[in-house]
């Protein structure tokens, strides 16, 4: 009888063939694999800020020394990143991969930087937890290091540019990049990402699901490019939760997959699911679509997005100039180069040049790419002559979309930055 009771209790503690740990034990395990991350950005691209930031991450592969965090933690701009384990020293880390779609980055740690006995986090790569599932978040909110908070999964949403886990577990500044952990299985189910941050909000927070992050990790571990497809496509926004992926506008080249405006891509409820299915399978795939109420199968290919870690820019007179990376810049006929950042107090700032200004030409000569721009600016610098930038700016006036302006610029401190390190 006693043995029967013991076996019954033991069976209750099993879930998916794993013994449940106490919540204290789960957080204790997480303290070991969670890290502090410091990142510093000198020359930001659009979407990033100049400055130094502290956030979280977690070890996902001890053998290959890989740490997972958010892309916004380490920036999609060139940055200096260092990592420290609990009660450990900071080590310089290399940005192995930064995703241009998911808020996800993988860092490579140097040899001998992982304390002995530290095991990688267990990851929930198959299932997305249901509403009500208990979870805990670990991170460094407001600079209070290795703080644990608790809540439940509140839902799943794709209303903020991707598919996210929604949770009422508090996620504040400094929590970003840390693990969201199942309090049942001790597995990491998500990467703490953001909060709604609105007045009267009561803990509406978001995490990137591990289901999608694991696919990126798995491809990197076997040496394959995990980049999402380059998608010069706009999909219809899903306001009424119809869970349909409808092509609203496409600028795909003719030698790629032949999608058309109005096509409904079947089997996917949102863009995140679509991109997830294509990672590692861009060269030859088929899609089930509905076109004008007819079911069809399309076959084709897509190009991979440029690696974030290979993006380049030009710094000149306090200005960062780089190509557009938004997918729909062709919709409004914008020039290929844009101002990404203007340093306060710089020559560019003195000439009232602004972020988001489109570079139309220099001295009335159109600039098609960074190579042409750098050569022209270098020649002007050698001749110690000012150049005149024609810029196209979104207008504040009611009767037009754009204003055109001309700004003189003395060329100083000219340099390339970013790109793949040799």
ChimeraX attribute file (.defattr): number of C-alpha atoms within 10 A of each C-alpha:
attribute: neighborCount
match mode: 1-to-1
recipient: residues
	/A:1	6
	/A:2	7
	/A:3	8
	/A:4	9
	/A:5	10
	/A:6	11
	/A:7	12
	/A:8	11
	/A:9	11
	/A:10	12
	/A:11	12
	/A:12	11
	/A:13	14
	/A:14	14
	/A:15	11
	/A:16	7
	/A:17	9
	/A:18	11
	/A:19	15
	/A:20	18
	/A:21	15
	/A:22	13
	/A:23	17
	/A:24	10
	/A:25	13
	/A:26	19
	/A:27	22
	/A:28	12
	/A:29	16
	/A:30	30
	/A:31	19
	/A:32	20
	/A:33	24
	/A:34	27
	/A:35	31
	/A:36	27
	/A:37	29
	/A:38	22
	/A:39	19
	/A:40	21
	/A:41	20
	/A:42	13
	/A:43	25
	/A:44	22
	/A:45	27
	/A:46	19
	/A:47	11
	/A:48	17
	/A:49	17
	/A:50	16
	/A:51	12
	/A:52	14
	/A:53	17
	/A:54	23
	/A:55	27
	/A:56	30
	/A:57	30
	/A:58	30
	/A:59	27
	/A:60	23
	/A:61	17
	/A:62	16
	/A:63	10
	/A:64	12
	/A:65	19
	/A:66	22
	/A:67	28
	/A:68	26
	/A:69	29
	/A:70	26
	/A:71	24
	/A:72	22
	/A:73	26
	/A:74	30
	/A:75	26
	/A:76	25
	/A:77	29
	/A:78	23
	/A:79	21
	/A:80	17
	/A:81	23
	/A:82	19
	/A:83	26
	/A:84	21
	/A:85	22
	/A:86	14
	/A:87	10
	/A:88	13
	/A:89	11
	/A:90	16
	/A:91	19
	/A:92	17
	/A:93	23
	/A:94	17
	/A:95	23
	/A:96	15
	/A:97	23
	/A:98	27
	/A:99	23
	/A:100	20
	/A:101	15
	/A:102	23
	/A:103	24
	/A:104	23
	/A:105	26
	/A:106	28
	/A:107	24
	/A:108	18
	/A:109	23
	/A:110	14
	/A:111	10
	/A:112	9
	/A:113	17
	/A:114	19
	/A:115	12
	/A:116	7
	/A:117	8
	/A:118	13
	/A:119	17
	/A:120	20
	/A:121	22
	/A:122	17
	/A:123	20
	/A:124	21
	/A:125	18
	/A:126	12
	/A:127	10
	/A:128	17
	/A:129	20
	/A:130	13
	/A:131	14
	/A:132	12
	/A:133	16
	/A:134	20
	/A:135	27
	/A:136	26
	/A:137	30
	/A:138	32
	/A:139	32
	/A:140	25
	/A:141	21
	/A:142	13
	/A:143	15
	/A:144	10
	/A:145	18
	/A:146	22
	/A:147	16
	/A:148	20
	/A:149	17
	/A:150	19
	/A:151	17
	/A:152	19
	/A:153	24
	/A:154	21
	/A:155	16
	/A:156	18
	/A:157	14
	/A:158	18
	/A:159	13
	/A:160	9
	/A:161	13
	/A:162	15
	/A:163	21
	/A:164	25
	/A:165	26
	/A:166	24
	/A:167	29
	/A:168	21
	/A:169	24
	/A:170	22
	/A:171	30
	/A:172	19
	/A:173	16
	/A:174	27
	/A:175	33
	/A:176	31
	/A:177	35
	/A:178	33
	/A:179	34
	/A:180	34
	/A:181	27
	/A:182	24
	/A:183	24
	/A:184	19
	/A:185	24
	/A:186	26
	/A:187	20
	/A:188	25
	/A:189	28
	/A:190	30
	/A:191	31
	/A:192	35
	/A:193	29
	/A:194	23
	/A:195	20
	/A:196	13
	/A:197	13
	/A:198	9
	/A:199	6
	/A:200	6
	/A:201	10
	/A:202	11
	/A:203	19
	/A:204	17
	/A:205	23
	/A:206	30
	/A:207	28
	/A:208	25
	/A:209	26
	/A:210	25
	/A:211	17
	/A:212	22
	/A:213	25
	/A:214	17
	/A:215	18
	/A:216	26
	/A:217	21
	/A:218	13
	/A:219	15
	/A:220	16
	/A:221	14
	/A:222	8
	/A:223	9
	/A:224	13
	/A:225	16
	/A:226	24
	/A:227	25
	/A:228	27
	/A:229	22
	/A:230	16
	/A:231	17
	/A:232	16
	/A:233	17
	/A:234	17
	/A:235	18
	/A:236	15
	/A:237	18
	/A:238	15
	/A:239	8
	/A:240	6
	/A:241	11
	/A:242	10
	/A:243	14
	/A:244	18
	/A:245	23
	/A:246	23
	/A:247	18
	/A:248	15
	/A:249	18
	/A:250	19
	/A:251	16
	/A:252	16
	/A:253	10
	/A:254	8
	/A:255	9
	/A:256	14
	/A:257	17
	/A:258	13
	/A:259	22
	/A:260	16
	/A:261	15
	/A:262	17
	/A:263	21
	/A:264	23
	/A:265	22
	/A:266	17
	/A:267	14
	/A:268	16
	/A:269	18
	/A:270	23
	/A:271	19
	/A:272	18
	/A:273	15
	/A:274	17
	/A:275	19
	/A:276	19
	/A:277	15
	/A:278	19
	/A:279	19
	/A:280	18
	/A:281	16
	/A:282	17
	/A:283	12
	/A:284	12
	/A:285	13
	/A:286	11
	/A:287	15
	/A:288	16
	/A:289	20
	/A:290	16
	/A:291	15
	/A:292	9
	/A:293	9
	/A:294	8
	/A:295	11
	/A:296	13
	/A:297	11
	/A:298	13
	/A:299	13
	/A:300	15
	/A:301	18
	/A:302	20
	/A:303	13
	/A:304	19
	/A:305	16
	/A:306	15
	/A:307	18
	/A:308	22
	/A:309	20
	/A:310	12
	/A:311	18
	/A:312	18
	/A:313	25
	/A:314	21
	/A:315	20
	/A:316	22
	/A:317	18
	/A:318	21
	/A:319	25
	/A:320	24
	/A:321	27
	/A:322	22
	/A:323	21
	/A:324	20
	/A:325	16
	/A:326	9
	/A:327	14
	/A:328	17
	/A:329	13
	/A:330	13
	/A:331	12
	/A:332	8
	/A:333	8
	/A:334	15
	/A:335	20
	/A:336	19
	/A:337	23
	/A:338	24
	/A:339	23
	/A:340	25
	/A:341	27
	/A:342	25
	/A:343	19
	/A:344	11
	/A:345	9
	/A:346	14
	/A:347	20
	/A:348	23
	/A:349	16
	/A:350	13
	/A:351	12
	/A:352	11
	/A:353	23
	/A:354	18
	/A:355	18
	/A:356	19
	/A:357	21
	/A:358	24
	/A:359	23
	/A:360	24
	/A:361	19
	/A:362	20
	/A:363	14
	/A:364	12
	/A:365	13
	/A:366	16
	/A:367	18
	/A:368	15
	/A:369	13
	/A:370	18
	/A:371	11
	/A:372	11
	/A:373	18
	/A:374	19
	/A:375	11
	/A:376	16
	/A:377	21
	/A:378	15
	/A:379	12
	/A:380	16
	/A:381	17
	/A:382	9
	/A:383	10
	/A:384	12
	/A:385	13
	/A:386	15
	/A:387	18
	/A:388	17
	/A:389	21
	/A:390	21
	/A:391	23
	/A:392	21
	/A:393	19
	/A:394	13
	/A:395	12
	/A:396	10
	/A:397	9
	/A:398	6
	/A:399	7
	/A:400	9
	/A:401	12
	/A:402	13
	/A:403	13
	/A:404	13
	/A:405	14
	/A:406	17
	/A:407	14
	/A:408	16
	/A:409	19
	/A:410	17
	/A:411	22
	/A:412	17
	/A:413	11
	/A:414	16
	/A:415	14
	/A:416	15
	/A:417	15
	/A:418	16
	/A:419	15
	/A:420	11
	/A:421	6
	/A:422	3
